[in-house]
């Protein structure tokens, strides 16, 4: 009877150990939450994962439970010194868990940095270091009780693990993973005789910081040089406050107020007049050029451009995913590849390193497309100066530990360098003079008010017409959505100079309500 009770007690303890291990792994891999929400519905529109990503997530959670279940009895019977080391190792995982929470809330860095600065200056850095040293000493002194409390906390939150496993299994059973595959691309013959337009949308570029009130520490020589041969707009405003509204507005040439994803390949947009537009049946700025036989190209950030049926007619499409490190082509992600990605996500700055690697590839591709005169319309939506901050002005190199205002300015400097490389590529390939190059953004720096700066919604808008060598400017408030309205005229070479451009902008603004500043 006693042996039966002992076995029952051991089974109960083994079950607890299993749940503790599963919960710990679930918390360590907070990125798994993105997989769980990348299901049919809003999040599935932005994030694409393969079946193997979900299988790897389930395997990781279960494996953590099995390891904890196997090691815990051994640890309980081990000598005191070994138990102490193992308990320290268990408590050390709290650092990884907290780091995952930090990565999941990186958009709140301005607020966190402000709080840290305030706390640091109140007691003083030396006092804080002393407090931290004392706290570590207390933890090391009471490792055993603290590790027991930690295990109890993990056991108490094991309902989260149950949810993770249940949700992942449900997605595996119900999700149509084929919807995340990239669309096949057509091959158009090209129209050498038409005008050529390249639109560069630098994500979250702020007019005030970049131009109107540029900090003395920031140098943007390429933007300054470009403005000297362009039509610049003193008071340009984006179609919407976020990428989610502005980029679909640019694509549809209509002001999108809200966007509701339907599945991985389509959305419904509510436009300025209150009507709703289904992306599957709507026309985009690429539709008419493609119907004429022109070659077009698209490079985009955050939105799933290359999966949208709205842009199925584009010859070349590249994307930079919203989540750094996410696979572009889900078919290429095998089980072990997906599992290794999850392990690598625990490494310091792994998301930024993945973002930098993808950014290098896509920027090179964008520059190549900008210089290739066989493409009549090229839209480049690049994730600069948008976070994460990855560029250091002083060293002119990629970094992974830049924070705060300096990080934004660094990314602005990188955007400047990209524009310079683009201009050089077009000059070397003799397409600079024959190309209309439009540089703008989708919205201003949204966290600028949180950083203590004044609120100014204006955005940069610069248009260098083909053959243009002098500067001009427009002082009247302008909606940058006019860029989309100008595309047909620019391709047809109907706007040879700044005067005709200004006249056409006035006509579009007067005749189409969507093109007005709101």
N, C-alpha and C positions, 0 to 999 in steps of 0.2 A: 504493500500500500504506500509505504514511504517512497519507494522507487518511482511509483506512478506519479506521485505528487512532484517529485523532483523532475521527472521528464516533462510534466505539464508546465512546471515553472520554467524549465529551460526553453521549451517551445515558445512560451509567452515572451520570455526575454529575447529570444531570437527574432520574434516578430517585431518587437520594439526596436531592436538594433537595425533590422531591415528598413523600417520606416524612417529611422533617424538618418541612415545612409542615403535613402532616396530623397528625403527632404533637403539634406545638405547639398546634394548634387543639383537638385532643382533650383536652389537659391544661388549656387555657384554659377549656373548657366542661365542668368537672367535673360540672355538673348533668346532663350527658348520661348519666352513669352511672345516674341515677335512671330515665331512659327505658329504658336497657338492662335494668334489673332489673324494670321495671314490665311484666312479661310474665306469662303464665299461671303461677301459683304464688303464694307468700306476698306478694311486693311488689306484684303486680298487684291485690291486694285493696285496698290503700291508695291507690295512685297511678293516676290515669287520664289517659292521653294519647291524642291522636288520631293517625291515620296521618300527618298533616301534620307533627307534631312529629318523627317519625322521619325523614321525608323532609328536613326542614329540618336535622336533625342531620347526616345523611349529606352534604347539600349543603355545609354549613359546613366539614366536615372536608376534603372534596374541593377546595372553593374555596381553603382555606388552602394545600393542596398545590400547586395551580395557580399561586397568587400567588407562593409561595416559589420555584417552578420558573422563573417568568418573571423575577423580580427578582434572583435570585442571580447569574446571569451578568452582568447589568448592573452589579451592585454590585462584582463582582470586577474589572471593567474601569474602574470609576469612579476619579477622583482620590483621593489618600490622605485628604484632609479629609472627603470625602463618605463614603468607606468607614468612617471613624472614627465619623461620626454614625450611619450605618446599623447598625454593630455595637453602638453604645450602645443604640439602639432595640431591637435583638434581645435584648440582655441585660436590658433593662428589663422584658421580658415575664415574667421570672422573678418579679417582684413580683406580677403578675396570677395566675401559676400558684400561688404560695404563698398568695395570698388565696383562691383557689378551694379549696385544701386546708383553709384556716382555716374557710371557710364550711361545708365538708363535715363538719367536726369541732367545730361550735359547741357541741355538748353537753358538750365537754371543757373549756369555758372556766374553770370553777372551778379545775381542776387547773393549767391554763396560767397563770391569773392568780396562783395561789399560787407557782408556780415563778418567774414574773417578779418577784414581790415579793421572794422570797428572793434571787434573783440581783442585783436592783437594790440591795438593802441590803448585800450582801456587799462588792462593790468600791466602791459609791457611784455615784450617777447621773452625776456629773461625769466619773468615770473611764470609764464606759460610753459617754458621748457622745464622748469623745476617741478611744476604740477604734473607734467607728462612723465617725468622720470619717476616721481613718487607713485603715480598710477601704475606704471609698468612694474615697479617693485612690489606693489600690493598684489598685482595680478600674479606675478611669479611666486609670491608667498602663499597665495590661496588658489593655486592651480587646480587642485583636486576638487574642492567644492564648486569652483567656477565652471569646471568642465562638466560636472554633474548637472548644474543648472542649465548649461548650454544644451546638453543632450535633452533635458526635459523641455526646453523651449522648442527644440527641433521636433520633438515628439508631439508637442502640443499643436504645432503648425503643420503636421503631416497631412491635414486635410487639403493643403495646397498641392501636395504631391499627388494625392488621389485625383484632384481636379486636372493636374498636368497630364497624367497618364490617360484619364478618361477622355479628355478633350483631344489629345493626340490620336488616340485610337478612333474616335469619331470622325476626325478629319481624314484619316487614312481610308476610312470606309465610305466617305461621302464626297470628298473633293474630286473635281475633274482636273487632274494635273496637266492634261493636254492643253488646257486654256492658258497655261503659263509659257507655252512654247513660242518662240519668236516667229513672226509671220514671214513667209517667203517674199523675196523682193523682186519687183519687175526689172526689166532692162529696157530703158528707153534709148532711142537712137541719138537724141540730143538735137538742139537747135542752135548751131553756131552763130546764126545771124541775129539772134535776139539779144536784148540787154541782159546784164548779169547782176544779181542782187545777193549780197551776203549780209545776213542779220546776225549780230552778236548780242546775245542777252547775257550780261554778267549778273548772276543772281545776287540780289540784296546789295546792289551798289548804291551808295548814298551820295547825292549831289552835294550836300552841304559839307560832308567830310572830305570828299574827293576834290571839290572845286571851290565852292563858295567860302568855306572857312577851313581850308586845309591846314592841318597841324604842320608846324615848321619842320617836324621830324620826318615828314612823309614827302617823298619825291616821286612824281608820276610823269617822267619826261615823255613817254610815248603817248599818253593821253593828251598832254599839252601840245605836242607836235601835231597830233591828229586834229585837234580843235582848230588849228591854224589853217586847215584846208577843208573845213567842213561847215555845214549849217548847224549852229548850236542853238538850243532852245533854253531860254532863261527860266521858264516856268513850265516844265513838263511834269505830268503826273501819270502814274501807272494806272492801268485799267482796273486793278483791284489791290487790296492790301496784302495779298499773299500770292505765292506761286500758284496755289490751287485755283485762284480765279484769273490771274493775269496771263499765265501761259496758255490755258484753253482759249482765253480771249484773243490772244495773238493768232492762235491756230484757226479759230473760227471767223476771225475778223468781226466779231460781235462781242459786246461787253458781257461777260459772264458774271452774274451775281453770286450764284452758288453752284456747286458741282456735286452730284450724287452718283457715286460709282454703282454700277449694276453688277459687273463681274470683272474678270481680269482683263477684258478687252474693250469694254465700253462704259459710257457714263451718260447721265442726263444732265444737261446744263440749263439752268434758268437764266435767261438773258434779260437785258435791260427793259424790254417791253413787257416782261412778265411771262412770255411764252417759254416753253420748254423744248429743248433741242436734243434729239437722240444722236449721239456721236456716230453710231453705225451708218446712219443715213445722211448725215450732214456733210457739207463740202468744207474743205479746208483751204488755206492759202496755197497748198500744193496741188489742188485738184485741177485747176485750169492749165497750169504749166505742164502737168503730166499728160493731160488730154491733148495738148499741142505736140507732145513728143519730147518735151524738154526733160533733161535729167535734173533730179533734185536730190538733196541730201539733208539729213537731220541728225544733230547730236544733242541729246537732252539729258537733263538732270532731274531726279526725283520722280517725275511722272513716267509711266510705262509707255513711252512713245512708240517703242518698237513692237509692242503687243497690240496697239490700238488699231482697229480697222479704219479709224479716221485717217490714219497716215499710211495705209497699206500701199498707196501708190508711189511712195518715196523710194528712190533707187537704193540709197545707202542710209542705214540707220544705226546709230551707236547710242548707248545709254550709260549713264552713271547712276547706280542705284541709290535710293534714299538712305538705305542702311549700308554702311561701309562694310565691305567684305562679302556682301551678298553675291551669289552667282548670277551672271548675266543670262547664261543659257542653262536652264534647269536640267536639260538632258545630259550635260557634261558632268553632273555631280553624282559620282558613285557613292556607295555607302561609306567606304573608308575615307574618301575625300570629305564628305560631310562630317564624319566623326572627327577628323583632324582639324577641321575648321572650328568645331566647338571647343576642342582643347586649346587651340591657338587663341581663342577669344579671351582666355584667362590671362594671357600675357599682358604686361603693361603696354598701354597705347596701341593695342592690336588693331582697334578700329581705325585709328588714324593711319597706321602703317598700310592697312588695306586700302584706305581711301587714297593715299598718296600713290600707291602702285597703280590703281585704276585711273587716277587723274593723269598720271604721266602718259598712259596709253591713249586716253581719249583726247587729251589736249594735242598730242602729236597728230592724231587723226583729224581733229578739227582744223588744225593749221594746214594740213595737206588738202583738205576739201576746200578751204577758203581760197587756196591758190590755184586750184584746178579749174581752168576756164571752161571745161566741158559741162560743168554744172551751172544751170541758169538760176537756180534758187537754192541757197544754203542757209539753214537756220541752225545757229549754234547757241544752245542754252547751257552755259558753263557754270559750275558750282563755285564761282569766285565773285566777290570776296566772302561768300557764305561760309559759315562754320562747317566743319572743324577747321581751326586755325592751323595751317601747315607750313607757313613760309616765314623766314626770318630776314628782315630787311638788311641787317648789318652784314651777315655772312652770305646773303643771296643764295640760300640753300633751304631745302625742306627740313622741317623740325617737327617733333611730335609733342613738345611740352610747352607750346606757346599758349598764353591765356589772356583774357580780358581785352582791353582796348588795343594793346600792342599786337594781339593776334589778328584783330580785324584790319589794322593798318598793314600788317605783314601780308595778308591775303590781297589787299588792294594793290600792294606793290607787285605781287605775283600776277594779278590781272593785267597790270601795266606791262609786265614783261611778256605776257602771252600776246597782247595786242602788238607789241613790237615785233615779236617773232612772226606773227601773222602778216604784218605789213612787209617784212623782209621776204617772206615766202612768195607773196603776191608780186613783189617787185622783181624778184629773181625769175619768176615764171612769166613775167610780162603781162600780168593780169590786173595790176594795181590801177592803171589809168583807165581801163575799160570796165571796172567794177564799181557799182554803187555799194558802199560799205556803210551799214547802219549799226551804231553802237548804242545800246540802251540797257535797261534792267527790267525786272519784273516788279520790284518794290524797293523802297528805301530800307535803311538799316532799322529793323523793327525793335531791337533791344536798346537802341540808342537812348531813348528816354530813361530806361532803367539804369543806364550808365551815367546819367546826370547831364546829358546834352539836351539842347533845345529841340523841340519837336518841329521838324520841317519835312513835309511829305514829298517835296520835289525830288525828281530823279534825273539822271543824265539822259540826254537824247542828242545824238550827233549823227548827221547824215552827210557823208561825202559822196556827191554825185560823180558819175563816171566823167573823168576828165577835169574835175574841179581842182583848182590850185589855190584859190583864195578863200578867206573865211567870210561868213555871214551869220546873222543870228536872228532869231524870232523872239520877240519880247512878249507876245500875247500868250496867256495860259493855253497849254496844249495837252491833249490826251495822247500818250504814246501809242495808243491803239491805231492812230492814223498810219503808223508804219505798215500795218497789214493792208489798209486801204490803198496805200501807194504802190504795193507790189505789182499789180497788173500794169500800171502806167510805166513803172520803171523797167519792167521786162520788155514792154513795147517801145521803149526809148522815147516816151512822150514828155519827159521832164528833163530837158537838156541843161537847165541852169537853175540857180537859186530862186530867181524871180518866178519861173514857171512852177517850181516846187511850192513856193509860198502861196501862189494862187490856187493850186490844186488842194493844198491843205485847207484853205478857206472854204473851198467848195465842198469838200468832204465834211468839214465841221458843220457847215450850214445845212447840208442835205441829209446827214445821217446822225440821229441823236446819240447813237452809241459812241461816236467819235468825239463828242464834246466832253469837257472836264466836268466831273460830277463830284 
